[in-house]
């Protein structure tokens, strides 16, 4: 009964609560918003809003329709994103999504190795957290995503490049003659949480994974990146869990310790690609290169 534009107007008016703000949000005139809303009420034979001063109060019918309009608006947004991403494919760039830490550690080496084979290749690299990368992969934003603990599906092809274990970074004032520490002995200590970190046998957060296994840590600071976590540990603020791919004794801040953990917490680095995305020849060749890598290849990059 209503077309997508009329549904978008209703959705925006409901969300903004006024014709003026809705018009500003959609970059159209206020009369056009008012006319569209009146037409929608006429077509639906429903009153959608009641005026209260300058505010619009949704009716119960509008409350119900808004939930459906949210879904439609999201689908329209995804459609537009997909169309833009398909257009950008024609520019010749290989679109790669990866987490910030892998963007610092893995991607420069990976691209350098590939450019030795294909010196004319062009890359567009976007750094996001794993959950955001996987969401955008569904919208055909990337040719390939490289992230921690990836989750595959019927549409999303997953391949594991490397498996490893979490390590414990310790502040300068902590000393132990052991090489392996039991994290349960540190439950009263302060910890720095690297957001979106997961264990490989769960798609839940690392924090929830620890709690389910009876390990409740005292998180006093949280951060998006591993480099910030390293600096916080170096300042003596607390301990941090970190993957052994991005940290080693050689790249730790001064006087920061590094220990193996008991119980062991594992992780995976994997490659994701959307099977529904049409890829250019350049992107296809790069994907084949990455998916052919072994753990020893990664170590030798």
Secondary structure, DSSP 8 states (H G I E B T S, - for coil): ---HHHHHHHHHHHHHSSHHHHHHHHTS-HHHHHHHHHHHHHHHT---EEEETTEEEE-HHHHHHHHHHHHHHHHHHHHHHHHHHHHHGGG-EEEEEE-HHHHHHTHHHHHHHHHHH-TT-EEEEEE--HHHHHHHHHTT--SEEEEES----SSEEEEEEEEEEEEEEE-TT---S-SEEEGGGGTTSEEEEETT---TT-SS-HHHHHHHTT---EEEEEES-HHHHHHHHHTTS-EEEEETTT--GGGS-TT-EEEEEES--EEEEEEEEETTS---HHHHHHHHHHHT--HHHHHH-
